[in-house]
Amino acid sequence: MTKPKTSVLARDAGISPSYASEVLSGTRKPSRALAIRIFRKTGWRHPLLDGLTDEQIDTLEAVEPWRPSEKAA
């Protein structure tokens, strides 16, 4: 899948538009848990997840679920 628009990524992943823009441009690397959330919500696989199978992503998501930061909550 192609990269989502900044506004779509921000809305669907529950992050700020500025953070979404930095993630999409590659200037900021999301946590693995957030990269998995982005994948689940938008279908876009951040390069951080390259090489991982769907089963591996499922396992990581179970062990390390995404939680919004205190600022976002």
C-alpha positions in Angstrom: 0.0 0.0 0.0 1.1 3.6 -0.6 1.8 6.0 2.2 -1.4 7.6 3.6 -1.9 11.3 3.7 -0.6 13.1 6.8 -4.2 13.9 7.9 -5.3 10.3 7.5 -2.3 8.9 9.3 -2.8 11.4 12.2 -6.5 10.6 12.6 -6.3 6.9 12.2 -3.2 6.3 14.3 -4.2 8.9 17.0 -1.1 11.0 16.6 -0.5 14.7 15.9 -0.3 15.9 12.3 3.2 17.1 12.9 4.3 13.7 14.2 2.5 12.0 11.3 4.3 14.2 8.8 7.7 13.4 10.4 7.0 9.7 10.3 5.9 9.8 6.7 9.0 11.9 5.6 11.4 9.6 7.5 12.7 12.3 9.8 11.3 10.6 12.8 11.1 6.8 13.5 8.0 5.6 15.4 8.2 3.0 18.1 7.7 -0.5 16.9 4.3 -0.6 18.6 3.2 2.6 16.9 4.4 1.3 13.5 2.3 -1.8 14.0 -0.7 0.4 14.9 -0.2 2.5 11.8 -0.1 -0.8 9.7 -3.3 -2.0 11.4 -5.2 1.2 10.9 -4.0 2.3 7.4 -2.5 -0.8 5.8 0.8 1.1 5.2 3.8 -0.9 6.4 6.5 1.5 7.8 10.0 0.4 6.8 10.6 -0.5 10.5 8.4 -3.5 9.9 10.2 -4.6 6.7 11.1 -8.3 6.8 8.6 -9.2 9.5 5.9 -11.7 8.7 2.3 -11.1 9.7 2.7 -13.8 12.4 5.7 -12.0 13.8 3.8 -8.7 13.8 0.9 -10.4 15.7 3.4 -11.7 18.3 5.0 -8.3 18.8 1.7 -6.6 19.0 0.6 -9.0 21.8 3.8 -8.5 23.7 4.2 -4.8 23.2 0.8 -3.2 22.5 0.6 0.5 21.5 -0.4 2.9 24.2 -0.8 6.6 23.5 1.6 8.9 25.3 0.5 10.9 28.3 0.5 14.0 26.1 -1.9 12.5 23.6 -4.2 11.0 26.2 
